[in-house]
Amino acid sequence: MPSIREQLEARERQYLAPQAARSDATRGRLRPEPEDPIRPAFQRDRDRVVHSKAFRRLKHKTQVFFAPTGDHYRTRLTHTLEVSQIARTIAKVLRLHEELTEAIALAHDVGHTPFGHAGERVLQQLVPGGFNHYEQSLRIVDRLERDGEGLNLTWEVRDGIARHSKGKHGLPVGADPEHRASTLEGQVARVADIIAYVNHDIDDATRAGILRASDLPAVPVSVLGRSSSERIGRMVTDVVQETLDGGLSGIRMSDGVLEATLALREFLFGAVYENVVATAEFGKAESILGGLWEKVRARPEEFLDRGTLERDGLDAAARDFIAGMTDRFAVRLYERLFIPTPWVEVAPEA
């Protein structure tokens, strides 16, 4: 009698679109391992990401604003959950593999630095050879989790993580093969990322008083809508319709919606990510992370992983340690190392 996992894999073959990825056709893991009796491969990957330490740390990592006052600003974790929700909505309608899509979406930012965009810019300057969060995400799932064993994820999830990032100018759909995920599920996670952050960063910037609704560029708003929910609905509907019309040969957006989405992203870089407030945030992150970089490299035996030092060297060990920090851990360590404790006179005992 087939195992429960094999029965679920048979359901996938019956239900999923021909272009979808399938658990029993995975290109495998870095290290072979026995199959689970209940969970197909991509579901196991999703579960491993959710239970990882790097995923839990996202709750205390900045999305955009450094240590904001208020309970309703996004963190890296809530951003990741919004990406996952949007990605699964698209995957479900297209009859793609939802758990593979979700695993990629949940893991895509686990390599992000503390202090959001500012922190990544600082590490790009500090680390010899530069720093990219998607490369660090892959390093975390391959090497750093489970005390150096890694999560041993499937090739399809790792490919989606490695190819999700768009930067300031990359395309969310229609990218060249080098930057485009090999699976449609990975392409869905890539476009869901920009749909999520373009809209929630506008929401957070408005809450912070950096933007007003009237500041948004008129043409993209006329195409996509005035509210976040309206814009998300328009973008998701467009992706689904255009992809279906294209015969699921790739994840697509119409020219008008793509241009409006990119215009909103360009506006956010100028108005939010690189404005005067962001520059001040960069200065704070530069002081904290720059100081920690020098200190931990000067005292590696106290702070850095011995195995990484021996295997990959001082720069890699320092990069892993600092990139893995939460905002509050980085601030507390900086205060401990650089801010002297006030001297208090204590009266002698009687």
Contacts in CASP RR format, 6 or more apart in sequence:
PFRMAT RR
TARGET T0000
AUTHOR 0000-0000-0000
METHOD contacts of the structure
MODEL  1
MPSIREQLEARERQYLAPQAARSDATRGRLRPEPEDPIRPAFQRDRDRVV
HSKAFRRLKHKTQVFFAPTGDHYRTRLTHTLEVSQIARTIAKVLRLHEEL
TEAIALAHDVGHTPFGHAGERVLQQLVPGGFNHYEQSLRIVDRLERDGEG
LNLTWEVRDGIARHSKGKHGLPVGADPEHRASTLEGQVARVADIIAYVNH
DIDDATRAGILRASDLPAVPVSVLGRSSSERIGRMVTDVVQETLDGGLSG
IRMSDGVLEATLALREFLFGAVYENVVATAEFGKAESILGGLWEKVRARP
EEFLDRGTLERDGLDAAARDFIAGMTDRFAVRLYERLFIPTPWVEVAPEA
2 10 0 8 1.000
3 37 0 8 1.000
3 38 0 8 1.000
4 37 0 8 1.000
4 38 0 8 1.000
5 35 0 8 1.000
5 36 0 8 1.000
5 37 0 8 1.000
5 38 0 8 1.000
5 39 0 8 1.000
5 40 0 8 1.000
6 24 0 8 1.000
8 23 0 8 1.000
8 39 0 8 1.000
8 40 0 8 1.000
9 22 0 8 1.000
9 23 0 8 1.000
9 24 0 8 1.000
9 40 0 8 1.000
12 20 0 8 1.000
12 22 0 8 1.000
12 23 0 8 1.000
12 24 0 8 1.000
12 40 0 8 1.000
12 97 0 8 1.000
13 22 0 8 1.000
13 24 0 8 1.000
15 95 0 8 1.000
16 22 0 8 1.000
16 95 0 8 1.000
16 96 0 8 1.000
16 97 0 8 1.000
17 94 0 8 1.000
17 95 0 8 1.000
17 96 0 8 1.000
17 248 0 8 1.000
18 248 0 8 1.000
19 96 0 8 1.000
19 184 0 8 1.000
19 247 0 8 1.000
19 248 0 8 1.000
19 249 0 8 1.000
19 250 0 8 1.000
20 94 0 8 1.000
20 95 0 8 1.000
20 96 0 8 1.000
20 97 0 8 1.000
20 184 0 8 1.000
20 185 0 8 1.000
21 42 0 8 1.000
21 96 0 8 1.000
21 97 0 8 1.000
21 100 0 8 1.000
21 156 0 8 1.000
21 183 0 8 1.000
21 184 0 8 1.000
21 185 0 8 1.000
22 97 0 8 1.000
23 40 0 8 1.000
23 41 0 8 1.000
23 42 0 8 1.000
23 43 0 8 1.000
23 97 0 8 1.000
23 100 0 8 1.000
24 40 0 8 1.000
24 41 0 8 1.000
26 41 0 8 1.000
26 42 0 8 1.000
26 154 0 8 1.000
26 155 0 8 1.000
26 156 0 8 1.000
27 154 0 8 1.000
27 155 0 8 1.000
27 156 0 8 1.000
28 41 0 8 1.000
28 154 0 8 1.000
28 155 0 8 1.000
29 152 0 8 1.000
29 153 0 8 1.000
29 154 0 8 1.000
29 155 0 8 1.000
30 142 0 8 1.000
30 152 0 8 1.000
31 152 0 8 1.000
33 152 0 8 1.000
35 41 0 8 1.000
36 44 0 8 1.000
39 47 0 8 1.000
40 99 0 8 1.000
41 154 0 8 1.000
42 97 0 8 1.000
42 99 0 8 1.000
42 100 0 8 1.000
42 103 0 8 1.000
42 154 0 8 1.000
42 156 0 8 1.000
42 157 0 8 1.000
43 99 0 8 1.000
45 99 0 8 1.000
45 100 0 8 1.000
45 103 0 8 1.000
45 151 0 8 1.000
45 153 0 8 1.000
45 154 0 8 1.000
45 157 0 8 1.000
46 99 0 8 1.000
46 102 0 8 1.000
46 103 0 8 1.000
46 106 0 8 1.000
48 151 0 8 1.000
48 152 0 8 1.000
48 153 0 8 1.000
49 55 0 8 1.000
49 103 0 8 1.000
49 106 0 8 1.000
49 107 0 8 1.000
49 110 0 8 1.000
49 141 0 8 1.000
49 151 0 8 1.000
49 153 0 8 1.000
50 106 0 8 1.000
52 110 0 8 1.000
52 140 0 8 1.000
52 141 0 8 1.000
52 145 0 8 1.000
52 151 0 8 1.000
53 145 0 8 1.000
54 110 0 8 1.000
54 111 0 8 1.000
54 140 0 8 1.000
54 141 0 8 1.000
54 144 0 8 1.000
54 145 0 8 1.000
54 324 0 8 1.000
55 77 0 8 1.000
55 80 0 8 1.000
55 106 0 8 1.000
55 107 0 8 1.000
55 110 0 8 1.000
57 324 0 8 1.000
57 326 0 8 1.000
58 75 0 8 1.000
58 76 0 8 1.000
58 77 0 8 1.000
58 80 0 8 1.000
58 109 0 8 1.000
58 110 0 8 1.000
58 112 0 8 1.000
59 75 0 8 1.000
59 76 0 8 1.000
59 77 0 8 1.000
59 326 0 8 1.000
60 75 0 8 1.000
60 326 0 8 1.000
60 327 0 8 1.000
60 328 0 8 1.000
60 329 0 8 1.000
61 75 0 8 1.000
61 76 0 8 1.000
61 77 0 8 1.000
61 112 0 8 1.000
61 113 0 8 1.000
61 114 0 8 1.000
61 116 0 8 1.000
61 326 0 8 1.000
61 327 0 8 1.000
62 75 0 8 1.000
62 76 0 8 1.000
62 114 0 8 1.000
62 115 0 8 1.000
62 116 0 8 1.000
62 118 0 8 1.000
62 327 0 8 1.000
63 73 0 8 1.000
63 74 0 8 1.000
63 75 0 8 1.000
63 76 0 8 1.000
63 78 0 8 1.000
63 79 0 8 1.000
63 116 0 8 1.000
63 197 0 8 1.000
63 200 0 8 1.000
63 201 0 8 1.000
63 204 0 8 1.000
64 73 0 8 1.000
64 74 0 8 1.000
64 116 0 8 1.000
64 117 0 8 1.000
64 201 0 8 1.000
64 204 0 8 1.000
64 205 0 8 1.000
64 272 0 8 1.000
64 273 0 8 1.000
65 73 0 8 1.000
65 204 0 8 1.000
65 208 0 8 1.000
65 281 0 8 1.000
66 115 0 8 1.000
66 116 0 8 1.000
66 118 0 8 1.000
66 281 0 8 1.000
66 284 0 8 1.000
66 285 0 8 1.000
66 327 0 8 1.000
67 327 0 8 1.000
67 331 0 8 1.000
68 204 0 8 1.000
68 208 0 8 1.000
72 207 0 8 1.000
73 204 0 8 1.000
73 207 0 8 1.000
73 208 0 8 1.000
74 82 0 8 1.000
74 200 0 8 1.000
74 201 0 8 1.000
74 204 0 8 1.000
76 109 0 8 1.000
76 112 0 8 1.000
76 116 0 8 1.000
79 109 0 8 1.000
79 196 0 8 1.000
79 197 0 8 1.000
79 200 0 8 1.000
80 105 0 8 1.000
80 106 0 8 1.000
80 108 0 8 1.000
80 109 0 8 1.000
82 196 0 8 1.000
82 200 0 8 1.000
83 105 0 8 1.000
83 108 0 8 1.000
83 189 0 8 1.000
83 192 0 8 1.000
83 193 0 8 1.000
83 196 0 8 1.000
83 197 0 8 1.000
84 102 0 8 1.000
84 105 0 8 1.000
84 106 0 8 1.000
84 192 0 8 1.000
86 192 0 8 1.000
86 195 0 8 1.000
86 196 0 8 1.000
86 232 0 8 1.000
86 236 0 8 1.000
87 101 0 8 1.000
87 102 0 8 1.000
87 104 0 8 1.000
87 105 0 8 1.000
87 188 0 8 1.000
87 189 0 8 1.000
87 192 0 8 1.000
88 98 0 8 1.000
88 101 0 8 1.000
88 102 0 8 1.000
88 105 0 8 1.000
89 236 0 8 1.000
90 96 0 8 1.000
90 101 0 8 1.000
90 188 0 8 1.000
90 191 0 8 1.000
90 192 0 8 1.000
90 236 0 8 1.000
90 239 0 8 1.000
90 240 0 8 1.000
90 251 0 8 1.000
91 97 0 8 1.000
91 98 0 8 1.000
91 101 0 8 1.000
91 102 0 8 1.000
91 185 0 8 1.000
91 188 0 8 1.000
92 98 0 8 1.000
93 240 0 8 1.000
94 184 0 8 1.000
94 188 0 8 1.000
94 240 0 8 1.000
94 243 0 8 1.000
94 244 0 8 1.000
94 248 0 8 1.000
96 184 0 8 1.000
96 185 0 8 1.000
96 188 0 8 1.000
97 185 0 8 1.000
100 156 0 8 1.000
100 157 0 8 1.000
100 183 0 8 1.000
100 185 0 8 1.000
100 186 0 8 1.000
101 185 0 8 1.000
101 186 0 8 1.000
101 188 0 8 1.000
101 189 0 8 1.000
103 153 0 8 1.000
103 157 0 8 1.000
104 157 0 8 1.000
104 160 0 8 1.000
104 161 0 8 1.000
104 164 0 8 1.000
104 181 0 8 1.000
104 185 0 8 1.000
104 186 0 8 1.000
104 189 0 8 1.000
105 189 0 8 1.000
105 192 0 8 1.000
105 193 0 8 1.000
107 137 0 8 1.000
107 141 0 8 1.000
107 153 0 8 1.000
107 157 0 8 1.000
107 161 0 8 1.000
108 134 0 8 1.000
108 137 0 8 1.000
108 160 0 8 1.000
108 161 0 8 1.000
108 164 0 8 1.000
108 189 0 8 1.000
108 193 0 8 1.000
109 133 0 8 1.000
109 137 0 8 1.000
110 137 0 8 1.000
110 140 0 8 1.000
110 141 0 8 1.000
111 133 0 8 1.000
111 134 0 8 1.000
111 136 0 8 1.000
111 137 0 8 1.000
111 139 0 8 1.000
111 140 0 8 1.000
111 323 0 8 1.000
111 324 0 8 1.000
112 120 0 8 1.000
112 133 0 8 1.000
112 136 0 8 1.000
112 137 0 8 1.000
112 323 0 8 1.000
113 119 0 8 1.000
113 120 0 8 1.000
113 122 0 8 1.000
113 123 0 8 1.000
113 131 0 8 1.000
113 133 0 8 1.000
113 289 0 8 1.000
113 322 0 8 1.000
113 323 0 8 1.000
113 324 0 8 1.000
113 325 0 8 1.000
114 285 0 8 1.000
114 289 0 8 1.000
114 322 0 8 1.000
114 324 0 8 1.000
114 325 0 8 1.000
114 326 0 8 1.000
114 327 0 8 1.000
114 329 0 8 1.000
114 330 0 8 1.000
115 122 0 8 1.000
115 281 0 8 1.000
115 284 0 8 1.000
115 285 0 8 1.000
115 288 0 8 1.000
115 289 0 8 1.000
115 327 0 8 1.000
115 330 0 8 1.000
116 285 0 8 1.000
117 273 0 8 1.000
117 278 0 8 1.000
118 278 0 8 1.000
118 281 0 8 1.000
118 282 0 8 1.000
118 283 0 8 1.000
118 284 0 8 1.000
118 285 0 8 1.000
118 286 0 8 1.000
119 282 0 8 1.000
119 285 0 8 1.000
119 289 0 8 1.000
120 131 0 8 1.000
120 133 0 8 1.000
121 282 0 8 1.000
121 285 0 8 1.000
122 282 0 8 1.000
122 285 0 8 1.000
122 286 0 8 1.000
122 289 0 8 1.000
122 290 0 8 1.000
123 130 0 8 1.000
123 131 0 8 1.000
123 289 0 8 1.000
123 319 0 8 1.000
123 322 0 8 1.000
123 323 0 8 1.000
124 130 0 8 1.000
124 131 0 8 1.000
124 132 0 8 1.000
126 289 0 8 1.000
126 290 0 8 1.000
126 293 0 8 1.000
127 315 0 8 1.000
127 318 0 8 1.000
127 319 0 8 1.000
128 315 0 8 1.000
131 319 0 8 1.000
131 323 0 8 1.000
132 165 0 8 1.000
133 165 0 8 1.000
133 323 0 8 1.000
134 161 0 8 1.000
134 162 0 8 1.000
134 163 0 8 1.000
134 164 0 8 1.000
134 165 0 8 1.000
135 162 0 8 1.000
136 319 0 8 1.000
136 320 0 8 1.000
136 323 0 8 1.000
137 161 0 8 1.000
138 158 0 8 1.000
138 161 0 8 1.000
138 162 0 8 1.000
139 320 0 8 1.000
140 150 0 8 1.000
141 150 0 8 1.000
141 151 0 8 1.000
141 153 0 8 1.000
141 157 0 8 1.000
141 158 0 8 1.000
141 161 0 8 1.000
142 150 0 8 1.000
142 151 0 8 1.000
142 153 0 8 1.000
142 158 0 8 1.000
143 150 0 8 1.000
144 150 0 8 1.000
144 320 0 8 1.000
145 151 0 8 1.000
156 182 0 8 1.000
156 183 0 8 1.000
156 185 0 8 1.000
156 186 0 8 1.000
159 181 0 8 1.000
159 182 0 8 1.000
159 183 0 8 1.000
159 186 0 8 1.000
160 181 0 8 1.000
160 182 0 8 1.000
160 183 0 8 1.000
160 185 0 8 1.000
160 186 0 8 1.000
160 189 0 8 1.000
160 190 0 8 1.000
163 179 0 8 1.000
163 180 0 8 1.000
163 181 0 8 1.000
163 182 0 8 1.000
163 186 0 8 1.000
163 190 0 8 1.000
164 181 0 8 1.000
164 186 0 8 1.000
164 189 0 8 1.000
164 190 0 8 1.000
164 193 0 8 1.000
166 172 0 8 1.000
166 175 0 8 1.000
166 190 0 8 1.000
166 193 0 8 1.000
166 194 0 8 1.000
168 265 0 8 1.000
168 269 0 8 1.000
170 179 0 8 1.000
171 179 0 8 1.000
171 258 0 8 1.000
171 262 0 8 1.000
172 190 0 8 1.000
172 191 0 8 1.000
172 193 0 8 1.000
172 194 0 8 1.000
172 195 0 8 1.000
172 253 0 8 1.000
172 258 0 8 1.000
172 261 0 8 1.000
173 187 0 8 1.000
173 190 0 8 1.000
173 191 0 8 1.000
173 239 0 8 1.000
173 250 0 8 1.000
173 251 0 8 1.000
173 252 0 8 1.000
173 253 0 8 1.000
173 258 0 8 1.000
174 180 0 8 1.000
174 250 0 8 1.000
174 251 0 8 1.000
174 252 0 8 1.000
175 190 0 8 1.000
180 187 0 8 1.000
180 190 0 8 1.000
181 187 0 8 1.000
181 189 0 8 1.000
181 190 0 8 1.000
184 248 0 8 1.000
184 250 0 8 1.000
184 251 0 8 1.000
187 250 0 8 1.000
187 251 0 8 1.000
188 239 0 8 1.000
188 251 0 8 1.000
190 251 0 8 1.000
191 239 0 8 1.000
191 251 0 8 1.000
191 253 0 8 1.000
194 261 0 8 1.000
194 265 0 8 1.000
195 232 0 8 1.000
195 235 0 8 1.000
195 236 0 8 1.000
195 239 0 8 1.000
195 261 0 8 1.000
196 232 0 8 1.000
198 231 0 8 1.000
198 261 0 8 1.000
198 264 0 8 1.000
198 265 0 8 1.000
198 268 0 8 1.000
199 228 0 8 1.000
199 231 0 8 1.000
199 232 0 8 1.000
200 228 0 8 1.000
201 268 0 8 1.000
201 272 0 8 1.000
202 211 0 8 1.000
202 216 0 8 1.000
202 228 0 8 1.000
202 264 0 8 1.000
202 268 0 8 1.000
203 228 0 8 1.000
205 211 0 8 1.000
205 268 0 8 1.000
205 271 0 8 1.000
205 272 0 8 1.000
206 212 0 8 1.000
206 213 0 8 1.000
210 271 0 8 1.000
210 272 0 8 1.000
210 275 0 8 1.000
210 277 0 8 1.000
211 271 0 8 1.000
211 272 0 8 1.000
213 226 0 8 1.000
215 271 0 8 1.000
216 264 0 8 1.000
216 267 0 8 1.000
217 263 0 8 1.000
217 264 0 8 1.000
217 267 0 8 1.000
219 260 0 8 1.000
219 263 0 8 1.000
220 259 0 8 1.000
220 260 0 8 1.000
220 261 0 8 1.000
220 263 0 8 1.000
220 264 0 8 1.000
220 267 0 8 1.000
223 234 0 8 1.000
223 256 0 8 1.000
223 257 0 8 1.000
223 259 0 8 1.000
223 260 0 8 1.000
224 230 0 8 1.000
224 231 0 8 1.000
224 234 0 8 1.000
224 235 0 8 1.000
224 257 0 8 1.000
224 260 0 8 1.000
224 261 0 8 1.000
224 264 0 8 1.000
225 231 0 8 1.000
225 234 0 8 1.000
234 257 0 8 1.000
235 253 0 8 1.000
235 257 0 8 1.000
235 261 0 8 1.000
238 253 0 8 1.000
238 254 0 8 1.000
238 257 0 8 1.000
239 251 0 8 1.000
239 252 0 8 1.000
239 253 0 8 1.000
241 254 0 8 1.000
242 252 0 8 1.000
242 253 0 8 1.000
242 254 0 8 1.000
243 250 0 8 1.000
243 251 0 8 1.000
243 252 0 8 1.000
245 252 0 8 1.000
246 252 0 8 1.000
253 261 0 8 1.000
272 278 0 8 1.000
288 330 0 8 1.000
288 331 0 8 1.000
288 334 0 8 1.000
289 322 0 8 1.000
289 330 0 8 1.000
291 334 0 8 1.000
291 338 0 8 1.000
292 322 0 8 1.000
292 325 0 8 1.000
292 330 0 8 1.000
292 333 0 8 1.000
292 334 0 8 1.000
292 337 0 8 1.000
293 318 0 8 1.000
293 322 0 8 1.000
295 303 0 8 1.000
295 337 0 8 1.000
295 338 0 8 1.000
296 302 0 8 1.000
296 303 0 8 1.000
296 304 0 8 1.000
296 318 0 8 1.000
296 321 0 8 1.000
296 322 0 8 1.000
297 314 0 8 1.000
297 318 0 8 1.000
300 309 0 8 1.000
300 314 0 8 1.000
300 317 0 8 1.000
300 318 0 8 1.000
303 321 0 8 1.000
304 314 0 8 1.000
304 317 0 8 1.000
304 318 0 8 1.000
304 321 0 8 1.000
305 317 0 8 1.000
305 320 0 8 1.000
305 321 0 8 1.000
307 317 0 8 1.000
308 316 0 8 1.000
308 317 0 8 1.000
308 320 0 8 1.000
309 317 0 8 1.000
322 330 0 8 1.000
325 333 0 8 1.000
END
